[in-house]
Amino acid sequence: MTTALIVIDVQKGFDDPFWGKRGNPGAEANIKALLDAWQARRQPIVLVHHDSAKPDSPLRPGQEGNDFQSILDGVRADLVFGKKVNSAFHGDVDLDGWLKTRGITSFVIAGIQTNMCCETTARVGGNLGYDVTFALDATYTFDLEGLTADQLSEATATNLRGGGFAEVLSTKEILA
């Protein structure tokens, strides 16, 4: 069975102090481990970037912050596209159609931010009937409205598991 790896918004702009305190300092190593495994297995890799329309966002197109982080250098991606909203299923490409055309019924999510674009993509994917695996330790987010990044990540895991949207696993469990 073919399983795609969808890597969401791993962009330089998320290194900007604009976002505040982040969690999971090991996320990049786990994202890289997943990418290396998918490339070695010749499984499909999808890279998504956020093209913010907000004038103060480090993720605006044409800004260095919109570029992918260096951990994606040399990645053999099967599909690369942008989006302006949270879900990768509502981007510049029909992701659902692309996956279905290739007979792909399952995917793993990694990237930034855990509780925003990654969680939203997992929820929509689950609603569309995909077998979604969420690599929690291959994502990170930032403190928000009195909650720490770690609390938000745990809430995402609870939402996805409890709502039946996705299986939440570690990178090690996925690669085993």
TIVEX-594612 format. One record per residue (C-alpha): residue number from 1; residue in three letters; chain; x, y, z. Coordinates in nm, 2 decimals, padded with zeros to 4 digits, always signed. Layout:
[node NUM 'ALA' 'A' [X Y Z]]
...
! end
This chain:
[node 1 'MET' 'A' [+00.00 +00.00 +00.00]]
[node 2 'THR' 'A' [+00.12 +00.35 -00.09]]
[node 3 'THR' 'A' [+00.13 +00.60 +00.19]]
[node 4 'ALA' 'A' [+00.21 +00.96 +00.12]]
[node 5 'LEU' 'A' [+00.41 +01.19 +00.35]]
[node 6 'ILE' 'A' [+00.25 +01.54 +00.37]]
[node 7 'VAL' 'A' [+00.50 +01.79 +00.51]]
[node 8 'ILE' 'A' [+00.32 +02.12 +00.59]]
[node 9 'ASP' 'A' [+00.46 +02.47 +00.62]]
[node 10 'VAL' 'A' [+00.82 +02.39 +00.71]]
[node 11 'GLN' 'A' [+00.92 +02.74 +00.62]]
[node 12 'LYS' 'A' [+01.19 +02.99 +00.73]]
[node 13 'GLY' 'A' [+00.93 +03.23 +00.85]]
[node 14 'PHE' 'A' [+00.85 +03.01 +01.15]]
[node 15 'ASP' 'A' [+01.20 +03.09 +01.29]]
[node 16 'ASP' 'A' [+01.08 +03.45 +01.33]]
[node 17 'PRO' 'A' [+01.03 +03.58 +01.69]]
[node 18 'PHE' 'A' [+00.69 +03.70 +01.56]]
[node 19 'TRP' 'A' [+00.54 +03.36 +01.66]]
[node 20 'GLY' 'A' [+00.66 +03.36 +02.02]]
[node 21 'LYS' 'A' [+00.79 +03.06 +02.22]]
[node 22 'ARG' 'A' [+00.78 +02.72 +02.04]]
[node 23 'GLY' 'A' [+00.76 +02.37 +02.16]]
[node 24 'ASN' 'A' [+00.92 +02.04 +02.05]]
[node 25 'PRO' 'A' [+01.28 +02.13 +01.97]]
[node 26 'GLY' 'A' [+01.32 +01.78 +01.82]]
[node 27 'ALA' 'A' [+01.06 +01.83 +01.55]]
[node 28 'GLU' 'A' [+01.31 +01.90 +01.27]]
[node 29 'ALA' 'A' [+01.51 +01.58 +01.33]]
[node 30 'ASN' 'A' [+01.19 +01.38 +01.32]]
[node 31 'ILE' 'A' [+01.07 +01.55 +01.01]]
[node 32 'LYS' 'A' [+01.41 +01.47 +00.85]]
[node 33 'ALA' 'A' [+01.39 +01.11 +00.96]]
[node 34 'LEU' 'A' [+01.05 +01.07 +00.80]]
[node 35 'LEU' 'A' [+01.16 +01.24 +00.48]]
[node 36 'ASP' 'A' [+01.47 +01.02 +00.46]]
[node 37 'ALA' 'A' [+01.26 +00.70 +00.51]]
[node 38 'TRP' 'A' [+01.00 +00.81 +00.25]]
[node 39 'GLN' 'A' [+01.27 +00.89 -00.01]]
[node 40 'ALA' 'A' [+01.45 +00.56 +00.06]]
[node 41 'ARG' 'A' [+01.12 +00.37 +00.01]]
[node 42 'ARG' 'A' [+01.03 +00.58 -00.29]]
[node 43 'GLN' 'A' [+00.70 +00.67 -00.14]]
[node 44 'PRO' 'A' [+00.52 +00.99 -00.24]]
[node 45 'ILE' 'A' [+00.62 +01.31 -00.07]]
[node 46 'VAL' 'A' [+00.40 +01.63 -00.07]]
[node 47 'LEU' 'A' [+00.54 +01.96 +00.04]]
[node 48 'VAL' 'A' [+00.30 +02.24 +00.12]]
[node 49 'HIS' 'A' [+00.38 +02.60 +00.20]]
[node 50 'HIS' 'A' [+00.17 +02.87 +00.35]]
[node 51 'ASP' 'A' [+00.13 +03.18 +00.14]]
[node 52 'SER' 'A' [+00.00 +03.44 +00.39]]
[node 53 'ALA' 'A' [-00.19 +03.74 +00.26]]
[node 54 'LYS' 'A' [-00.14 +03.93 +00.59]]
[node 55 'PRO' 'A' [+00.10 +04.22 +00.55]]
[node 56 'ASP' 'A' [+00.29 +04.16 +00.88]]
[node 57 'SER' 'A' [+00.33 +03.79 +00.83]]
[node 58 'PRO' 'A' [+00.68 +03.64 +00.78]]
[node 59 'LEU' 'A' [+00.51 +03.38 +00.55]]
[node 60 'ARG' 'A' [+00.42 +03.63 +00.28]]
[node 61 'PRO' 'A' [+00.51 +03.52 -00.08]]
[node 62 'GLY' 'A' [+00.82 +03.71 -00.20]]
[node 63 'GLN' 'A' [+00.97 +03.72 +00.15]]
[node 64 'GLU' 'A' [+01.26 +03.49 +00.26]]
[node 65 'GLY' 'A' [+01.03 +03.36 +00.53]]
[node 66 'ASN' 'A' [+00.81 +03.20 +00.27]]
[node 67 'ASP' 'A' [+01.10 +02.98 +00.16]]
[node 68 'PHE' 'A' [+01.13 +02.62 +00.29]]
[node 69 'GLN' 'A' [+01.37 +02.55 +00.57]]
[node 70 'SER' 'A' [+01.70 +02.39 +00.49]]
[node 71 'ILE' 'A' [+01.59 +02.04 +00.62]]
[node 72 'LEU' 'A' [+01.39 +02.02 +00.29]]
[node 73 'ASP' 'A' [+01.69 +02.09 +00.07]]
[node 74 'GLY' 'A' [+01.74 +01.80 -00.17]]
[node 75 'VAL' 'A' [+01.40 +01.64 -00.10]]
[node 76 'ARG' 'A' [+01.25 +01.47 -00.40]]
[node 77 'ALA' 'A' [+00.89 +01.59 -00.38]]
[node 78 'ASP' 'A' [+00.62 +01.45 -00.59]]
[node 79 'LEU' 'A' [+00.40 +01.75 -00.54]]
[node 80 'VAL' 'A' [+00.47 +02.10 -00.41]]
[node 81 'PHE' 'A' [+00.21 +02.37 -00.37]]
[node 82 'GLY' 'A' [+00.09 +02.66 -00.17]]
[node 83 'LYS' 'A' [-00.22 +02.74 +00.03]]
[node 84 'LYS' 'A' [-00.37 +03.05 +00.19]]
[node 85 'VAL' 'A' [-00.58 +02.88 +00.46]]
[node 86 'ASN' 'A' [-00.52 +02.61 +00.72]]
[node 87 'SER' 'A' [-00.60 +02.29 +00.54]]
[node 88 'ALA' 'A' [-00.38 +02.16 +00.26]]
[node 89 'PHE' 'A' [-00.70 +02.02 +00.11]]
[node 90 'HIS' 'A' [-00.79 +02.38 +00.03]]
[node 91 'GLY' 'A' [-00.48 +02.49 -00.14]]
[node 92 'ASP' 'A' [-00.36 +02.59 -00.49]]
[node 93 'VAL' 'A' [-00.38 +02.22 -00.60]]
[node 94 'ASP' 'A' [-00.67 +01.97 -00.56]]
[node 95 'LEU' 'A' [-00.49 +01.75 -00.30]]
[node 96 'ASP' 'A' [-00.78 +01.51 -00.27]]
[node 97 'GLY' 'A' [-00.79 +01.46 -00.65]]
[node 98 'TRP' 'A' [-00.42 +01.42 -00.67]]
[node 99 'LEU' 'A' [-00.42 +01.15 -00.40]]
[node 100 'LYS' 'A' [-00.72 +00.97 -00.54]]
[node 101 'THR' 'A' [-00.58 +00.97 -00.90]]
[node 102 'ARG' 'A' [-00.28 +00.78 -00.76]]
[node 103 'GLY' 'A' [-00.48 +00.54 -00.55]]
[node 104 'ILE' 'A' [-00.34 +00.68 -00.23]]
[node 105 'THR' 'A' [-00.57 +00.62 +00.06]]
[node 106 'SER' 'A' [-00.34 +00.69 +00.35]]
[node 107 'PHE' 'A' [-00.09 +00.96 +00.45]]
[node 108 'VAL' 'A' [+00.13 +01.08 +00.74]]
[node 109 'ILE' 'A' [+00.13 +01.44 +00.84]]
[node 110 'ALA' 'A' [+00.44 +01.63 +00.97]]
[node 111 'GLY' 'A' [+00.52 +02.00 +00.99]]
[node 112 'ILE' 'A' [+00.42 +02.33 +01.14]]
[node 113 'GLN' 'A' [+00.20 +02.43 +01.33]]
[node 114 'THR' 'A' [+00.07 +02.13 +01.52]]
[node 115 'ASN' 'A' [-00.27 +02.28 +01.62]]
[node 116 'MET' 'A' [-00.33 +02.49 +01.31]]
[node 117 'CYS' 'A' [-00.25 +02.37 +00.96]]
[node 118 'CYS' 'A' [-00.14 +02.02 +01.05]]
[node 119 'GLU' 'A' [-00.44 +01.94 +01.27]]
[node 120 'THR' 'A' [-00.68 +02.10 +01.02]]
[node 121 'THR' 'A' [-00.54 +01.90 +00.73]]
[node 122 'ALA' 'A' [-00.57 +01.58 +00.94]]
[node 123 'ARG' 'A' [-00.93 +01.66 +01.03]]
[node 124 'VAL' 'A' [-01.03 +01.73 +00.67]]
[node 125 'GLY' 'A' [-00.84 +01.42 +00.55]]
[node 126 'GLY' 'A' [-01.02 +01.21 +00.81]]
[node 127 'ASN' 'A' [-01.35 +01.35 +00.70]]
[node 128 'LEU' 'A' [-01.27 +01.26 +00.34]]
[node 129 'GLY' 'A' [-01.21 +00.90 +00.44]]
[node 130 'TYR' 'A' [-00.83 +00.88 +00.44]]
[node 131 'ASP' 'A' [-00.63 +00.67 +00.68]]
[node 132 'VAL' 'A' [-00.45 +00.96 +00.85]]
[node 133 'THR' 'A' [-00.14 +00.91 +01.07]]
[node 134 'PHE' 'A' [-00.03 +01.22 +01.27]]
[node 135 'ALA' 'A' [+00.34 +01.23 +01.35]]
[node 136 'LEU' 'A' [+00.30 +01.44 +01.67]]
[node 137 'ASP' 'A' [+00.67 +01.46 +01.75]]
[node 138 'ALA' 'A' [+00.74 +01.57 +01.39]]
[node 139 'THR' 'A' [+00.53 +01.88 +01.44]]
[node 140 'TYR' 'A' [+00.56 +02.19 +01.65]]
[node 141 'THR' 'A' [+00.36 +02.49 +01.75]]
[node 142 'PHE' 'A' [+00.39 +02.81 +01.96]]
[node 143 'ASP' 'A' [+00.24 +02.93 +02.29]]
[node 144 'LEU' 'A' [-00.10 +03.08 +02.23]]
[node 145 'GLU' 'A' [-00.36 +03.26 +02.44]]
[node 146 'GLY' 'A' [-00.23 +03.14 +02.78]]
[node 147 'LEU' 'A' [-00.16 +02.78 +02.67]]
[node 148 'THR' 'A' [+00.18 +02.65 +02.62]]
[node 149 'ALA' 'A' [+00.29 +02.49 +02.29]]
[node 150 'ASP' 'A' [+00.31 +02.15 +02.47]]
[node 151 'GLN' 'A' [-00.05 +02.19 +02.60]]
[node 152 'LEU' 'A' [-00.17 +02.28 +02.25]]
[node 153 'SER' 'A' [+00.01 +01.98 +02.10]]
[node 154 'GLU' 'A' [-00.15 +01.75 +02.36]]
[node 155 'ALA' 'A' [-00.49 +01.90 +02.28]]
[node 156 'THR' 'A' [-00.44 +01.83 +01.91]]
[node 157 'ALA' 'A' [-00.35 +01.47 +01.99]]
[node 158 'THR' 'A' [-00.66 +01.43 +02.20]]
[node 159 'ASN' 'A' [-00.88 +01.60 +01.93]]
[node 160 'LEU' 'A' [-00.75 +01.38 +01.65]]
[node 161 'ARG' 'A' [-00.77 +01.05 +01.85]]
[node 162 'GLY' 'A' [-01.09 +01.13 +02.03]]
[node 163 'GLY' 'A' [-01.26 +01.25 +01.71]]
[node 164 'GLY' 'A' [-01.15 +00.96 +01.51]]
[node 165 'PHE' 'A' [-00.97 +01.18 +01.26]]
[node 166 'ALA' 'A' [-00.63 +01.03 +01.28]]
[node 167 'GLU' 'A' [-00.40 +00.78 +01.46]]
[node 168 'VAL' 'A' [-00.14 +00.98 +01.66]]
[node 169 'LEU' 'A' [+00.20 +00.81 +01.66]]
[node 170 'SER' 'A' [+00.57 +00.90 +01.72]]
[node 171 'THR' 'A' [+00.82 +00.91 +01.44]]
[node 172 'LYS' 'A' [+00.98 +00.59 +01.59]]
[node 173 'GLU' 'A' [+00.64 +00.41 +01.58]]
[node 174 'ILE' 'A' [+00.58 +00.51 +01.22]]
[node 175 'LEU' 'A' [+00.92 +00.40 +01.10]]
[node 176 'ALA' 'A' [+00.91 +00.07 +01.29]]
! end
